[in-house]
Amino acid sequence: MKLRSQLILAFLVLAVLPLAGIVGYTYVSSARAFRAAVEAESLEVTRQISVGLLRTRDDVQGYMRRLGTMLPFDDPQYADPEALVEFLWSTMGDGADFVDGLELVPAVTLERESGGEPGRNPDGPGPRGLRGIEGRRVFWSRRGGPERLPTGGRPGERPMVERGEVEDDEADLEWARRARDWTARVFGGPVSTPVHRDGDVVAHLEAAIRPENLMRDVLRRIPRSGGAVPFALDAEGEIFTSEPEELDLLGEVHCAGDEPLLEALAAGHEDLCQGMSEWVVATQAAAGGELIYGIVRPIGPSLAEMRNASLRNLGVGVGILSLSLLAVAPLSNRLTRRLSHLTRQVDRLARGDAAARARLGGRDEVGKLGEAFNRMARDQEKSRQQLLEQERYRRQQEVDRRLLEAENERQTSELEEARRFQLSLLPTALPEHPDLEIAAFLRTASEVGGDYYDFSRPRQDGSLTIAVGDATGHGARAGTMVTVVKTLLASADMGLDLADFLSRSTATIRSMNLGRRSMALVLARYREGSLELASAGMPPVLISRCPSGEVEEIMTSGVPLGTLATASYERRRVRLEPGDGALLMSDGLPEMLKEDGEPVGYPAVAERWREVGQHSAEDAVAEFERWVEELSPQGVPADDVTFVVVRRRPPE
C-alpha cells in the first residue's frame, strides 16, 4: 500500500474510530445516568406513597375522633337506622369515601340479672348506648348501597352477639373481618376512637376501611412524570392503582424470563424486575411487609431518542471528517512526491553512485531529511578509505573476540554444570516430622558456593538429624568439600554418636590429601524432645525459649573437618520444650557488613532471633531472609549465607 493511501487510511482510523467510541461511550454513560436518575426519582416517589398513606390514615383517624364526639344518644330522630346511617356518613365528611362500615363495640357488657331488662343497670342509672341498641355490639354498613338490607334486622343495622358472631349474613361477616384485618396489618392496629358519654367511655367505634378507595386516593396524589404508574400490592396479592386502565398497563409489563410484573411482585421476585431494558421498576416494602409500594416508568422511548441523537451526532461528525479529508489529500500528495524522489536517490547511493543528491527544498522535516542525506553522501566517499582500514582492524578484533567468547562459554558451561551439581546435593524437599516445624534458607556468593545443609530421613524412633556446613572459599574447591561431606553423611549410620562421626570424618578427609581444604559442620539430632549437638568450627546454635523468647547460645568445641587427622569433638544435649526453636547457621550472616562498614556480629543475630524465635519456622526464616536482602542491596552477599530453623510444635 502506498504511503498516500496509508496516510488517508490512518486519518480515517484515528479520527472515525475515536469519534465512534466517544459517541458510543457518551450514549452508554448517559443511558446509565438517566436510568439511575429515574430509579432514584422513582424510589423517592415510593417514599411519598408511604407518607401519603400515613397522612390519609391520620385524616381518617381524625374523622373518627370527631364522629366519636358527635354520636346522638337518645335522639328520637335517629331511631330510624337509615337516618342514623346517613348521619354517621355525613358526619364523617371526606373520610366517608374510605369507610365501608362502622362497628360499635360496647365498653361495658351489662349482665342480665333477675328482674332486670337487657340494657338496664339494676343498680341505677348508667350508660344506655344509642337509642334502641343498648348494650349490644352493632355494625353499620354501606357496602352495596343504602338499598341493601340485611335479613333479620332493621335497615342499615347489623346486630351481633357478645362473642362477635353475626346472626344472619356470614358473607358480610367475612367481608367485615377481612376489612378489619387489612386495616390492622397495614396500619398496625384498628382505626378506632372511644365514645364518651357523661365523661365515661361507653363504647369504641371502629372503622372498616375500604382498601381500594383508600389506596386510589393516596395514589392519585402522587406526582407523575414520564408516564410513571404508581401502584401498591398487599400481602394477599391485591393490586391497587389510581385508575383501572393503569392496572391493564401493569399487566402488559413483563420482567426477566417473560414473567409478568404483577406475578413476580406477588411471588416476591423483585430481583427479576431489575435492569429491564424498557421499564424502570422501583419498589419499597412497608407496614412490616404487608404492603409493597412501587413505581413503573417506561424509559424505552427516552432511550430510543438518546440512541437516535447519538447516531445523528455520529453522522455529523463523520461528515465533518469527510470534508477535512479533502484538505488532507493535497498535503499527502506533495509529501509522497518528495519522499519518492528521496527514495530514488537513496537507491542510487546504495548501488554505488556517489553523485546521488536529493533536491527537495523546504525547511520542514522532509527538507531537513534531504539535507541530511546529502551530507551523508558527501561524507561517504571520505569514509570509504577509513572503512577499508577499519575493516582490516575489525576482522582481527573479530577473531580475538570469538576466541574470547569461546573461552568464556567454556568457563560458563563448567560453572553452570558445577552449580547444578552443587544444587543437586541439597535436599529437594524439607522433611516432615510430627513434632517439628522446619524451614531453611541458602544464598551463595558465586555460582558455586561453599555452604551446605542436609537432613536425614526420620527414623522409626522419631529421630531426625540436621547438618549445616560451610566449606572454605568458593567455587569448585568449595564444591569439592561439599561433595565429600555429602558422601560421608549419606554413607554413615545416623544412629552413630555425632561427635564420633565428626572425628571419623575429619580423619577421612585428611587422608584424601585435599590440601588446605576444610569444612566447618554442625550436626543436630532431635529425639523425643531433646536436641543433641556436635560442632566442627561452626557458630553457636541459638535456642529461643517459649514463651519468654529468651535466647541461649549452645557452643561446642571442635576444629573444622580436614584440618587435623586426630581431632576430637564435644557433644552436648539440650532440651526442646513445646514452642522452643533452634537456629543453626553459617558465619555468612554475622560477617555481613552494615551501612557503616562494620560486621553485623553474633550479638545482633541473637537479638534478631530473640524477636522472631517464637514465630513459626517459615515466618522466622522469612524475617532473616528479608534482613539478608537489606544487607545486600546488589542481591549477592559477600559470603554464602545459610540458616536452618527447627521449632518444636507448640501444643494446640
C-alpha positions, -999 to 999 in steps of 0.1 A, spaced: 0 0 0 14 34 -10 22 60 17 -6 83 5 -32 55 10 -17 47 43 -20 83 54 -56 86 43 -64 53 60 -46 63 92 -65 96 92 -98 78 89 -90 52 115 -75 77 140 -105 101 135 -136 80 129 -129 52 154 -123 76 184 -153 96 173 -175 64 172 -160 54 206 -167 87 222 -203 88 208 -209 52 220 -194 59 254 -215 90 257 -246 71 249 -239 43 273 -229 66 302 -259 89 295 -283 59 294 -269 46 327 -271 80 343 -306 85 330 -317 51 343 -300 58 377 -318 92 379 -351 76 370 -346 49 396 -337 74 423 -367 96 414 -390 65 414 -377 53 447 -383 88 462 -419 86 448 -424 53 466 -414 70 498 -441 97 491 -467 69 487 -458 57 522 -460 92 536 -493 98 518 -508 66 532 -499 76 568 -513 111 563 -546 96 550 -546 72 580 -542 102 603 -570 121 584 -594 91 588 -585 88 624 -593 125 629 -627 120 612 -634 91 635 -624 111 666 -648 138 655 -676 113 649 -670 97 684 -677 130 700 -709 136 680 -728 103 683 -765 111 691 -775 95 724 -813 92 730 -821 114 700 -856 102 687 -849 114 651 -821 88 647 -842 59 659 -846 51 622 -815 31 611 -814 47 577 -814 82 592 -787 71 617 -765 57 588 -770 89 568 -760 109 599 -729 88 605 -715 90 570 -724 127 565 -706 134 598 -675 115 585 -671 141 558 -643 133 533 -634 102 554 -667 86 543 -652 77 509 -627 54 527 -650 37 552 -673 8 542 -686 0 577 -686 12 613 -688 -11 643 -698 0 678 -683 -22 705 -697 -15 740 -671 -9 766 -693 -25 793 -714 -57 788 -744 -54 811 -753 -86 829 -789 -98 827 -798 -102 863 -831 -113 878 -858 -87 873 -836 -67 850 -841 -59 814 -814 -60 787 -795 -28 786 -807 -17 820 -784 -13 851 -802 -27 881 -781 -5 904 -794 27 890 -790 50 860 -760 43 838 -747 42 802 -775 32 779 -758 34 745 -776 47 714 -814 46 713 -827 11 707 -793 -7 708 -784 -5 744 -755 -29 755 -752 -46 721 -724 -48 696 -737 -32 664 -723 -29 629 -735 -4 603 -726 -10 566 -727 10 534 -714 -20 514 -737 -24 483 -755 9 488 -783 20 511 -809 -3 494 -791 -34 507 -810 -46 538 -797 -74 560 -822 -102 569 -835 -103 604 -826 -66 612 -836 -31 606 -823 -11 577 -786 -3 580 -782 -21 612 -760 -53 618 -768 -69 652 -740 -91 667 -739 -112 698 -713 -107 725 -689 -132 711 -688 -112 678 -706 -138 656 -731 -123 631 -766 -137 633 -776 -136 597 -753 -130 568 -719 -149 570 -707 -133 538 -709 -98 553 -691 -111 584 -663 -124 563 -661 -91 544 -661 -71 576 -634 -94 591 -612 -90 560 -616 -52 561 -606 -51 598 -577 -75 592 -564 -54 563 -566 -22 584 -548 -39 613 -520 -53 591 -513 -21 572 -518 4 600 -505 -18 628 -539 -17 646 -576 -7 640 -588 27 631 -610 34 661 -620 60 686 -635 59 721 -672 70 725 -677 92 756 -710 98 774 -712 118 806 -674 116 810 -673 78 807 -661 56 778 -692 36 769 -680 21 737 -654 21 709 -662 30 673 -641 11 648 -640 17 611 -638 -10 584 -616 6 558 -623 2 521 -587 -6 508 -593 2 471 -608 37 478 -581 45 503 -552 34 481 -567 51 450 -569 84 468 -533 80 480 -520 71 446 -539 99 428 -519 124 449 -486 111 438 -467 133 413 -460 116 380 -435 122 352 -426 104 320 -457 81 321 -449 67 355 -476 45 371 -477 42 409 -492 11 424 -494 -8 457 -495 -46 464 -508 -60 497 -499 -93 513 -529 -111 497 -518 -102 462 -543 -74 457 -530 -47 433 -541 -11 438 -538 17 412 -553 51 409 -572 43 376 -584 9 362 -566 15 329 -533 17 348 -539 -18 361 -542 -30 325 -509 -12 317 -492 -30 346 -505 -63 333 -486 -57 300 -452 -53 317 -430 -84 319 -398 -90 339 -368 -111 331 -378 -146 319 -410 -132 305 -427 -134 339 -455 -108 343 -446 -80 366 -476 -84 389 -470 -121 393 -433 -115 400 -441 -89 427 -468 -111 442 -443 -140 444 -416 -119 459 -393 -120 428 -385 -83 427 -349 -91 416 -363 -104 383 -375 -69 375 -342 -51 379 -323 -39 349 -353 -41 325 -344 -26 291 -377 -7 285 -390 -1 320 -378 10 354 -394 -7 384 -388 7 419 -404 -10 449 -403 -4 487 -418 -27 514 -438 -10 542 -461 -19 571 -439 -48 581 -440 -63 546 -479 -61 544 -477 -36 515 -453 -31 487 -452 4 471 -439 6 436 -434 29 405 -433 16 370 -420 41 345 -414 34 308 -379 45 296 -379 28 262 -389 60 242 -364 81 260 -336 56 254 -346 54 217 -344 91 214 -310 91 230 -298 65 206 -312 85 176 -294 116 189 -261 97 192 -264 83 157 -272 118 144 -241 132 162 -220 104 147 -233 111 112 -225 148 116 -190 140 129 -183 117 100 -195 143 76 -171 169 91 -142 144 89 -150 137 53 -147 174 45 -114 175 64 -102 146 42 -104 169 11 -78 191 27 -56 162 37 -54 147 2 -33 175 -14 -9 176 15 -4 139 13 3 140 -25 30 167 -20 46 148 8 46 115 -10 62 130 -42 91 144 -22 96 111 -4 95 92 -37 123 115 -50 144 109 -18 138 71 -22 152 71 -57 183 90 -46 188 65 -18 186 36 -43 213 53 -65 236 57 -35 230 21 -25 241 10 -59 274 28 -55 266 61 -73 284 86 -51 270 115 -71 234 109 -59 219 140 -43 184 149 -31 168 182 -43 138 186 -20 139 222 -8 118 235 20 125 239 57 102 212 70 112 178 83 113 162 48 136 190 36 159 186 65 159 148 58 171 156 23 199 178 36 209 151 60 210 126 31 232 149 10 257 153 39 258 116 43 265 111 6 294 136 8 309 120 39 305 86 24 334 90 0 356 104 27 348 75 49 354 48 24 392 47 28 388 48 65 364 19 63 389 -2 45 415 3 73 389 -2 99 377 -34 82 411 -50 84 413 -40 121 377 -52 127 385 -86 113 414 -90 136 392 -79 165 365 -103 154 389 -132 155 401 -122 190 365 -117 202 354 -151 190 383 -168 208 374 -149 240 338 -158 236 346 -195 232 368 -194 263 340 -176 283 314 -201 271 336 -230 282 341 -215 316 305 -205 319 294 -240 310 317 -255 335 305 -232 363 269 -238 354 275 -275 355 292 -272 389 263 -250 401 237 -276 390 257 -303 406 260 -285 439 223 -277 439 216 -314 434 235 -321 466 209 -301 486 177 -318 497 148 -314 472 122 -311 500 122 -304 537 115 -335 558 81 -338 576 82 -346 614 52 -348 637 70 -328 665 89 -302 644 85 -272 621 115 -270 597 125 -242 574 158 -235 556 175 -207 535 207 -207 514 221 -179 492 255 -183 476 280 -155 469 290 -170 435 279 -196 410 293 -224 432 291 -217 469 306 -235 499 276 -236 522 256 -268 526 226 -281 546 211 -316 547 186 -338 566 184 -375 573 151 -394 569 132 -396 602 139 -429 619 114 -452 635 123 -439 669 113 -404 657 149 -391 655 159 -366 628 195 -354 620 202 -320 606 235 -309 591 247 -273 583 282 -268 568 304 -241 555 334 -250 532 364 -227 530 364 -205 499 340 -205 469 338 -221 435 349 -256 425 372 -260 455 344 -254 480 321 -276 459 345 -305 462 344 -303 500 306 -302 499 306 -333 478 329 -352 502 308 -343 533 276 -351 515 290 -386 506 302 -391 542 268 -382 556 249 -404 530 271 -434 538 271 -430 576 249 -447 601 228 -419 615 224 -437 648 262 -432 653 273 -408 680 276 -373 664 310 -365 679 324 -399 668 311 -392 633 329 -358 632 362 -375 644 360 -402 617 351 -377 590 380 -353 597 404 -383 596 389 -395 563 391 -360 547 427 -356 559 437 -389 544 424 -377 510 452 -352 506 429 -323 496 455 -297 507 442 -268 527 406 -275 520 384 -279 551 348 -276 561 330 -264 592 300 -285 601 274 -286 628 252 -317 634 219 -317 654 199 -348 662 163 -344 675 148 -373 695 119 -372 720 121 -335 728 159 -334 731 184 -319 707 219 -335 706 246 -311 691 281 -315 679 301 -288 660 332 -287 639 341 -250 639 306 -236 633 289 -207 651 269 -214 682 234 -228 680 208 -203 692 178 -216 713 147 -195 717 127 -204 748 89 -204 748 71 -183 759 97 -157 771 117 -156 739 149 -157 758 179 -169 737 205 -195 748 238 -199 730 249 -236 727 286 -237 718 305 -269 713 343 -270 707 360 -286 676 381 -277 646 368 -277 610 368 -311 592 401 -318 574 424 -296 595 436 -323 619 436 -360 615 432 -368 652 408 -340 663 382 -347 690 348 -331 693 324 -323 721 288 -334 722 260 -315 741 224 -322 747 197 -296 752 160 -299 760 135 -285 735 101 -278 751 70 -272 730 73 -239 713 111 -237 716 131 -230 684 167 -236 674 187 -216 648 216 -233 630 236 -210 607 269 -205 589 291 -174 596 279 -156 564 251 -136 582 272 -124 612 301 -114 589 279 -93 565 287 -56 566 262 -29 577 260 5 561 287 18 584 311 -9 572 310 -28 604 301 -65 605 266 -74 618 281 -96 646 267 -125 666 250 -104 693 229 -87 666 219 -120 652 210 -133 687 189 -102 693 170 -106 660 165 -143 669 150 -132 702 125 -111 683 114 -137 658 122 -170 675 87 -175 688 73 -172 652 66 -202 630 97 -217 614 87 -204 580 80 -169 593 113 -168 612 132 -178 581 113 -152 561 123 -125 585 160 -135 583 158 -136 545 145 -100 544 174 -90 567 199 -106 543 183 -87 513 185 -54 532 222 -60 539 230 -70 503 215 -42 480 231 -58 449 213 -90 456 245 -110 460 261 -113 495 298 -112 500 298 -146 516 275 -176 514 246 -173 539 228 -204 553 205 -209 582 181 -236 593 153 -231 618 139 -261 638 110 -254 661 91 -279 683 54 -275 676 36 -258 704 5 -276 719 -27 -267 701 
